């Protein structure tokens, strides 16, 4: 697996992966107001806006996952559905942690996303509690409850 900065040519594939992965993980657990706003077009616009923060995982000339960083936060983390359960996620998380560098880092996990929570805990992240979190939408910010996960990284 190789990790590369996202390119404009990757945008459509990444936005589609993000939309499908988000829907798979969140459709049954987020407020209806947020679900209604999460359209493919919204994910395409958000991917355009965050392309510079995005790191893409490639394997066999295929995009298999990505992560976005925002300062000390893993802002987004997704593995393409066919590659879930293959070990790609663990390797991708290691790459994200390396990219974050030293210090206390964090990520948000939607309350109820048990699969993601179990993965983060397996990777050594600790749940610090539920917090209100402002998510971006095409119609402005919306506050939802998330589990905040933290990890002190010492990359050496």
ABEGO torsion letter per residue (X at the ends): XBBBBBBAAAAAAAAAAAAAAAAAAAAAABBAAAAAABBAAAAAAAAAAAAAABBBBBBGGBBAEBBBBBEABBABBBBBAAABGAGAAAAAAAAAAAAAEBEBBBBBBBBGBAAAAAAAAAAGBBBAEBBBBBBBBAAEBBBBBBBBBBBBBBBX
